[in-house]
Amino acid sequence: ITHTPFWLVGVGDPKTVVPKAKKIQQILEMPIGLHWYRWNPFGFDENYPKFFPPHDGFAAAVAEMQANNISVMPYMIAHLWDQKLDSYDSSVIPHTMKTKEGEVATSGSSQVTFAVMDPTTEFWQEKVKSISDQLFSYGVRGIYVDTVAARFPTYCYDSAHNHIPGAGNYWVGGYQQMLQKMRAGRAHGSQFFTSEMNAEPYMNLFEGYLNWWWVFPNQQPIYQAIYGGQYISFGRRHLLDDGWAVLTKTAQQIVFGEQIGWFWGDPSVDFKEEFKFVKKAAQTWLKNRRYFTGGRAQRPLEPTAPLASISAIWYFQSDQPNTVELPAVLNGVWLHADGSLAVILANPTDMPQSASYHLPATYRCPSAKGNALSVNIESRTVKVIECRVIAARDRGAKPSQHAAS
């Protein structure tokens, strides 16, 4: 996952998924990730935990894509059992979460009802592990375990379970145990797990987090400033996006150090012109991945002169549009553990832009005049300026000789 700058979503049969993924990889000319939903003949949000058998040709499709620089990451979920399945029987019910009234705790919709499983039970831990073990046996590079890092705990009142009834830390603890078992089943250490959103208790157990709902106004890279280098953030939701929304989201993604994309459909067709900027952002991530995988975000630079303001509509849900205000040039600052620094600037507009910044006293940038940094950046472009951080006692030293790019 540390070499995957872009994510594409695939849905359904290999006959449709493989050609699209190979096409996008060839356009981007770099490694990509494929987040594969419905890789089996079952519908979405039903039949859990029945994930096998996969579609015909699944194993061959995995091998073909991964031979073509496409890391395959199938979808699974780890807390639900569809009550309409024949497998939901008296052997399963003792391992479900229970309400105060002693009933099975459920989740779902008018079409399907799921039992919520207790992650502390060995039965359920081993069941979920068997799914990930089987997926890894097909050679996939990663597995997406839905909702674990996003879902709030369900309380269980079953006194027969190995935890206190009601509230407690057992939900998180149970998933930590389960994930440790799942990780032990990997064929090699480069195989990875990811989950939805970014809960801290699981960070040492997931290599990446899908932060699709980072689509709100006034976002700042605080999480990356605290936990940068400890996990990979990837993906933004592109629900109902127009081209301008794609451009502005992509610009914020790259300065925030996120892997680009998580596009459904065919973004090279749906966003033909904007996809050129998407490619530039993904190239920038790959070229500078050492900062995103081994560094932390710093406070963005403050402009010394006002920048033009731009706005876009980013949807959280179809009935929840957010008006997002951004500067015409976005910037992010990433500090590597070795003291090197990258100032990343993104201009998603269709006009060249200029920006001026006052650098902190400890920053040394070759293209700066003292602590004054002025940049010109072409339209729909990402620019990286490499700098260094010096210790306070060395402030009188000569500027770093690192070349700007």
N, C-alpha and C positions, 0 to 999 in steps of 0.2 A: 504493500500500500504506500510505502514511502517513495515509490517511483511512479505513482499514478496521478498525473496532474488534472485529469478530466474524467467525468462520470456520465455515462449514458444509461438510461433505463430501457430494459427489454421486457416484453410481455408476451408470454405464450410459446408457441411452437418454434423449435429450432429453425424451421424452414423460413420463418419471417425474421427471427431474432438475429441469426448469424449474418445474413447479407447486410442488414442495416448496420450492425456493429462493425463489420469489416469495412464498409464504406466510410463510416465516420473516422475510423482509425487511419484509413488511407488519406483522407482529407487533412486530418490533423498532423499526420506524420510523427506520431509520438505514442508512447504507451497510453492506453485508456483503461478504465474500469467499466464493466457491465454489471449493473444491478438487475438481476433477473427475477422477475415476478412470474408466477404461474408457469414455472418450468415443469410442472406436472399437469395432467389433464383435469385438475379440479379447479373450481372457481375460487376467487379471492374471498377471504374472510368466511370460509366454510371448510368443513372436513378436518380441521385441526384436531389432533396432531398427525393425521394421515397425509403424508407428503409423498409417499412412494406407491407405485412406480412413477418415474419421471416420464416425460414425453419420449416417444421413440426417437432414437438418435441423439439423446441428451449427452451421453458419454463422448460420442464422436464430435458433437458440437463444441463441448468444452475443450477437447483436445485441439480442434481446428482453430478456435478463437485464441486460445492461449499460445498457440504456435505463431499467431499473428499479432502479438503484443497487446492482447485484450485479456485483462484479468477478470475472471468470472466470479461473481459473488451472488449466489442464490439467496432467496428470501426464505426465512422460517420464523416461527413465533414460538414462545416458550412458556406461555402461562394459561393456555386455553385447551379445552376438550369439547368438541361438538357433541351435544347431547343426542343428536339424531343418529349418530354413528352406531353400528352394531357393537363396536368395541367399547362403547360407553356402558359398562355393566357393573355388577356388584363388586368386581375386583378393582374398579377405578374409584368408585364413590368414597371409600374410606380415605382417599388421598386428596380429596377436594377441600377447598376452604369452606368453612361453615359460618353461617350467620348466628346472631345471638339466639335465634329461635331454633337453631340446630339444622336449618335447611342448607342445601348446597348453595354457595354464593355463585351468582351467575353474572354474565355480561353478554351483550349482543344487541340484536335489533329485532324488528318484527319478523324478519325472515329466518333468523338463526339464533339459537340460545347456546351459549358456551358455559360449561362449568369452569370456574376459576380454580386452577390447581395450586396446591400448597408446595412452594419451592423447597421447603425444609425436608420433605419426605424423600427417602432414598428411592422409592418407586418412581417418583416423577423426575428426580435428577437423572436417574439411569435411563428413563424413557427419552428425555431430551438429548442426553449424550448419545444415545444410539442413533438419533436422527443426524446429528452433526458428524458422527463417525462415518455414517453411510454416505453423506454428502462428500466428505473429504476423500472417501474411497474412489470417487469419480475424478479426483484430481483437481477440484476447484481450488482456487488460491485463497478465497475468503468466503465467509458466511455472514449474512446480515441477520441478526437476532432481533426481531422487531419489539419495540415498546419497553424493553427492560430498563433502558436509561431514561425513559420518558414517563413511565407509568407510576402513579402514586400507589402506595401499598393497599392491598385489601386486608382487612383485619379478619382473623380466623378465631373462632370460639370453640374449636374442637379440642376438648381436654385430653383426647387420646393422642394428639400430636405432640411432637417433641419441642414445644414452645409454650410460653404462658398464653392463656386465652386473651383475646383482645389486642390492644396496641402493644408495640414492642419493636425491636430491631430485627426480628427473625425474617421478615420479608427480604430485606437487603442481604442479611447473612445467608439465607437460603440460596439466593441467586449467586452470591459470591462463591459458595461451595459448588453449586452446579457449574458455573463457568470455569472454575478451576479443573473440574473433572473433564469438561469439554475440551479445554486447552490441552490437557494431558493426552487426548486422543488424536492430536494433530500428527500427520505423518512427518512434518518437519517444521522448524520454527518460523519459516517465512509465511506459512499459512496464517491467516488473520481472521479476527472477529470484529464486527462493527455492530452498532445499535443506533436506535433513534434518539436524538437529542443528546444531552451532555451531563448526566448526573455524575457527580464526583465520586461516589462510593465504588463505581465500577471501572474507574479510569485505568487501573492497572490490569484489567482483564479484557478490555476492548482496545484494539489498536486505533480505531476511528469512530467518529460520531457523525451521523447524518443530521446536520442542523438545518433542516429544510424550512423551519418556521422562523428563521432569522430574517423576517420581512417587515420589520416595524420601524417607525421613525426613531431618530436620535440614538441609533445603535453605536456602541463603542466597543473596541476589542479588549474589554476588561478580562474576559475569560482567557484569551490568548496571552495577556500580560501575566496572568497568574500561572497558567498551566501550559503555556507554549513549550513545545519540545517534548511533552509527555503524551500527546495524542495528536491525531490528525482530524481536522474538521473538513467535511466535504458536503457540497450540495446545497442549493437553494431551490425552493419551490418556484416553478414557472407557470403556475396556474393562471390562465387568462392573460398571460403576459403579452404586451405588444413589444415591438422591437426596442423601444426606448427603455422599457422595464428590463429587458435582457441586458442592454448595455450598462445601465446604472447598477444593477445587481452584480454583474460580472466585475465592474470596476471596484465595488466595495469588497467583493470576495477576494480579489487578489491583494488589496492593501491589508485586508484582515488575515492573509495567509491561508485562505481556504482553498482546497482543491475545487476546480471550477466545474460548473454544470449541474448535473442531475436532471438532464433533459429527457422528457418523454417525447414520443414521436420522432421525427427526423429534423433536428435543428438546422441541418445544412439546407433544408428546403423551407421549413417554417420561418427561419430567420436567416435567409441567405446572406444578406449584406452584414448583419450584425455578427454573424458567425466568424467573420474575419477578425473582429476584435476579441471574440471568445478564444480563438486560436492564439492570438498574441498573449492573452492573459495566461492561458495554459502553458505556453512556451516559457513565460516568465516564471511561473511556479516551478516548472521542471528545472530550469537553469539555476534557480535560486533556492532549491529545496533544502539546502543545508541550513538556511535560516529558519525555515518553517518546521523542520524536523529536529533541529538542534539549538533553537534559539527561542526568544520570547519577544512578544510585541512590547514596544515602548510607547510612551505618550506620543500621539501624532503631532507633527510640527504645526505651530500656529502661524498663519500667514501674517506678514507685516503690513500688507495692503489687502483691502477687501477683494475677495474673489467673486466672480459671477455666481449667482445661485441658480440651481436647477431643481426641478421637482419631477417626481414620477409616481405612478400608482402601482403599488405592490399589493397583491392579494394574499391574505392569509387563508380565507375561504371565499367561495364565490360571492357570498353576501357580506364579506368583510374586507373592503378595499382600504388600504392605508396610503395616505398622501405623505411621501417621503421627500424631505428637503435635503439637498446635498450641495457641496461646493462643486464648481465646474471641474476642478482638479482635486481628486481625493489623494490623500497620502497616508502611508503607513510606515512605521519605523520598526525594524527587527534587529535585535542584538543577539549575535551568536555567542556561545560560551567562550570562544577564543578572543573575544573583544572586537571582532569585525562587526560592522553595522551596515545595513541596507536601508536606504530611503527609497520607498517604492511610490511612484506617482502614476496615477491613471486619469486619463482624460477621455471620458465616454462621449463627449460632444462632437459635433461635426465641424468644429472650428478650432484652429490652433489656440492655445491658451498660454499665458505667462503667470508665474507665481513667484513670490518672494517670501522667504522664511528667515526667522532669527534662530540660529542653532544654539542649543545648550553649550555651555562653556567647555564641556568635556568631549564634544564632537569635533572630529577633524575630517573634513571632506575636501578633497583636492580641488573640486570645482567651486568651492566657496571662497569668498573674500573675507577672511577673518571668520566672523560668526554670521555673515550674511550669505544666504544661499538664494540665488535667482535661477530659475529654470524656464525654458521654453519647451513646450511639449505639443507635438503635432496632434491633430484630431484623431480620435479613436486609437490612442497609443498608450502603451505602458512603458515607463522609463524607470530604470534602477540606477541609483547613485551609490557606489560603495564607499564607505567611510570607515573610521575607527573611533573607538572610545578610549580616552586616555585617563589615567588616574589624576586626581586633583593636583598632586605634587609635580606632575609632568606637564602642566598646562603651558609652560613656556617652551616646550619641545617643538621641533619642526613638524609641520603637517605630514600626515601619512602620504606615502607615495602610491597608494592604491589607485588604480585608474578607474575613472567613472565609466559606466556603460550606459 
